[in-house]
């Protein structure tokens, strides 16, 4: 079963029409959300083929629950959904800056090398500025998105998010972010 905190993001993503979401991703989301699939699957041959592929790769499974047949998402399917959701994470910038900096710091043990690299890459992808080696800064509220990303990579207990009202030499930061 998909975690509750991810379910809300998934519902929002799915209901928005999921711009850029392909049919396989849509079907996987529909199964995770418990949508009724009969009319969708029987709609056309391509949809049937894609859904067969989801079953073949064991992202979804056919089960009988209380006399009713339905599809459920497998742990492998949940991992695939998280990958889809992590690619969709964006931070919406406010129209007006509140004058506070968000500083994300992390200290990950060596055994988390891949997670550290992926987390750092995602911070850069989200538009953060590397303040120091393991400290990244951003001018807009982003706590929810960063916690989601940290959860995804399994490093949440190794990160800290600070809200800072003053940085000694913030001119280069303001120039970088166009403030």
C-alpha positions, 0 to 999 in steps of 0.5 A, a space after each residue: 500500500 502506498 504511504 499516506 503522505 505519498 498518496 496525497 502527492 499522487 492524487 494531486 499529480 494524477 488529477 492534474 492530468 499529469 502533464 508529461 505522464 505516459 499511459 503506463 504511468 497513468 495506469 500505475 497511478 490509477 491502480 495505486 489510487 484504487 480507481 476502477 480499471 475495467 472501462 479503461 483497460 477494455 477501451 483499446 488494444 494499446 491500453 491492454 498491452 501496456 497494462 499486460 506489461 505492468 503485470 508482466 513486470 510485476 508492478 501490479 497484481 491481480 487479486 480477489 478480495 471479498 469476492 471481488 477481483 481487483 488489481 493492487 500495486 506491488 512493492 516494485 510498483 510502489 518503487 516505480 511510483 516514487 521514481 515518477 513522483 520524485 521526477 515531478 518535484 518542483 518548488 514553486 517560487 513566491 512572487 515576493 521574496 520574504 527575506 529569509 534563506 532556507 539552508 539545507 545541510 546534510 552529513 551522510 555516512 560513507 555507506 550512503 554515497 549513492 544517496 548523497 550523490 542523488 540528493 545533491 543532484 536533486 538539490 541542484 536540479 531544484 535550483 539550490 545554490 551550493 553554499 558550502 560542500 554539504 550546505 545548499 541554500 534557497 530563497 523560498 519555502 521548500 521544506 515539504 519538497 526537501 523532506 519528500 526528496 530526503 524520504 525518497 533517498 532514505 536520508 531524512 534523519 541525516 539532513 537539517 533545514 534551517 530558515 536564516 534571516 541573515 547571511 553575511 555576504 548575501 550579495 552573490 546569493 541575491 544576484 544568483 537568484 535574481 532578487 
